[in-house]
């Protein structure tokens, strides 16, 4: 089996499954057990409470994630923006971005949890921050009233200078419409979180091999999310992609999309 020099999981989380500490331990298990070279982490502090007695503010969640990431080589932050009703001090957020630019690789939006379309004017101040600080934007996509990929297409085509990533390639679908949208939208990319690896055949056929990066949603499905068949087929190259295409999916595209430097990666093969 061909094993890539690097393995990047571009879609992981800290959150309340079933406690923050348990989630942290599960994420570290995945990071180490599967020899990941780099992970991008967002702190799930959307506009909802998993446990009201444990919910912390947006500002505290940034500090918590920053301190976690700084403990380990091979980790970076995606700043989850709750862009619905949550009030965010934009000047303080920008100060945080400037002070921690070396570990921040993008912004993250979850339209369903914010109960807002990304075409809402509520997102505009954060687009300005992404533009100013050259940050790509990961957006949850799914078959719900807030998260259809067509909304992200509209946003991307109206902001062609920014880079967008459609998480899940429209969760709950067969993903074929999502691939069509990626072909029609030059600045829109996708990740593999809960995307069946059999779709790789369509990705290659449609000429989209440069637009998809590996991501898993770890540890949303428990300690061994990456051990599930859907992700093992990616990791073990079940569909026997040629080396150049396999490397693009498993790490090269993430380097490009999120501007990750090779010197920040762990090379566990050394």
N, C-alpha and C positions, 0 to 999 in steps of 0.2 A: 504493500500500500504506500502510495506517495504521501509524504507528510510535508506540509508547507513549513518554510523556515519560521514564519510568524503566523499566529492565529489571533485575529482581532474580533472581539464581540462588541459590536457598535450599539448595542441596545440592552442595557442592564439597569437595575434599579436598587435603591434602598427604599424601604417602606415598612408597612405594618403587617407582615406575614409571619407568624402570628404576633411577634413583637419586633421592635426595631433591631434589637440585639440578635435575635434569631435570624432575621433577614440578612444582617451584616455577616454572620457566621456562614450562612448558606452561600452568599455571594463569594466569600473567600474560599469556601470549599470548591466551588466551580472554577474560580480563577486558578487555583493551584492544582486541582485534580485533573483538569483538562489542559494543563500547560498553556494557558492563554498568555499571549504576549502583551495584550493591551485590552482594557475594557473602558467603555464610556458609560458613565453612571448618571442617572437623573434621580433626584430625591422626590418621591411621590407625595407631594404636599399640595395636591390640588384642592378644589373647593368642596371638600367633603371630609368627614372624620371617619377613619377606621375605628378608632377608639377615642372617644372624646377626652378621656383623661390623659391621653398620650399625644394628642395632636399639638404640634408646635407651629409657630409662626413661619411665614415665608422667609423672613430674615434669618431666623435661627436655623431653618433647614439648610440655607446656603452655607452658614458657618459649620454646621455639622458635617455636611458633605465635603466641604473644603478640608476640614481636619482629617476626615477619613482618607481622602485621596492622597493627602500629603504623607501619609504613613507608608505608602507602598509605591515602588516603581511600577510603571505599566498601567496607571489609572488616570482617567481624566473626567472632567465634569461636563455634563449638559445641564444647563439651568432650566428647570421646569418652571414655566411662567403660568400661574393661574390667572388667566386673562378675562375671567367672567366678572364676578362681583368683588373679588379681593382687591383691596387698595394697596398699591405698591408705590413706594417712594422711588421714583425713577432716578433721581440724582444719586441716591444711596446705592441703587442697583448698578448704575454706571460706575460709581466709585469702586464697588466690589469687583466688577469686571476688569477695570484698569489695574487694580492692585493684584489680581489673581489671574492675569491673562495667560500665564504660562501653563495653567492647568485647566483652562476653560476652552472647550472645543465647539460649543454651539449652544443654541437655545432649544427648548422642547415645549410643544403645545399639545394639549389633549382636549380637543373640542368637546367631546362627550362629557368629560368630567367638569369642564368649565361651562357647559351648556351654552356654548356660543359657536357660531360659525367662524372660521378663520377669515372670512371675508368681512367680518364686522369691523367697524372703526376702532374697536377696543384694542385691536392688535397693532395699530399703526405706530404707536410710540416704541414698541419692541422691534418692529421692522427697522425703524430708524437706528436703534441701538445695534442691531445685527449688521446693518449697512456700515455704520461708523466703525465698528470693531471687527469687521470681516468674519462674521460668525454664521455658519450654516444653521438651518432650522429643521429639526426633526418634528414631524407632525403625525399624531395618531390618525390612522384611517381605518374605517370599518363601515359596515352596512347599518348605520344608524343615522338619524336625521341631522346630526351635526358633523359627521365624520366622512361623508362620501368623498372619494378622491377627486371628483369634479370640482369641489370647492377649493382644494389645494391647487388644482390646475389653474383655476381662475386667479388665485392669489399669485402663483408663480409667473403666469404670463403678464400680470400687471406689475411684477417686480423682477424683471429679467436680469437684474444685476445681482440678485441674491440666489443662494443655493438652498433648495428645499429637498427633504427626504421624506417619502411617504412610508411611515412605519407600517408594517404588516401587509403592504400592497392590498389594502382594503380587506381587513379581517372579516372572515365569514363568507367570503365570495370564492369563486374559482380563480380569481386574480387575473383573468384574461382581459377584462376591461381596464384594470390597473396598468397592465403592460401596454395597452393601446394608448393610455394617457401619457405614460412615460415616453413613448415614441413621439408624441405630439408636443411634448413640453421639454425643451432642451435643458432647462435648469432644474428639473425634477428628477430625483433618484429614488431608490427604494431599498428596504432591508428585508431580511428573510424571517423575521419574527413570526412564528406560527404559519409560515408559508411552506407547503409541502414541497420537498426537494424535486419531485417529479416535474415541477414547473421549470426547472433548469433547461429542459429540452425546448420549451417555448421561448425562454429568455435568449438562448443561443440562436434559435431560428429567427427571432425578431431583431437580432442585432443589438441586444441590450446588455451584453455581458459586461460592458464598462459602467453600467448604471445601477448595479445591485451589490450591496455589501452584506456580509453575514451579521445577523443580530438575533438574539434569542429570547428577550424578555426575562432572562434570569434575574432573580430566583422566584419569579411569580408563581411557578408551579412546583415550588419546594426545593429542597436541598440539591436534588439531582436533575434539575430541569434539562441540563445539557446531556444527560444520560438517556433522555427519551429518544425513541427511534427517529423521530422527525429530524432531530439535530445530529444524531449519530450518522445519519445518511449523508449530511453535509460534511461532517468532520472526516468521515472515512471515504469520502468521494465515491459514494455508492453508484452514481451514474457515470463514473469513469470519464470525467471531463479531462481534456488534455491539460497538461501542467500549467500552461499560460492562463487558461480560463479559470482553472481551479484556484490559482493564486490570486486572481482578480477578485473572485467572490470572497475568499477567506481572509485577505488582508490588503491587497494592493488598492482596491477601490476605496476602502475606508481611509487609507493614507491620503488619497487624493481628495475625497469628499470633505473630510474633517480636518485636513491639513495637519495630520499627525506626523511628527518627525521620527525618522527611523531610530535616532539616538534615544528616543523616549521609550522604545519598545524593549521588552524582555526577550532575549534570545535563549530559550531554554534548551536549545540543541547544542549549545557550546559546552 
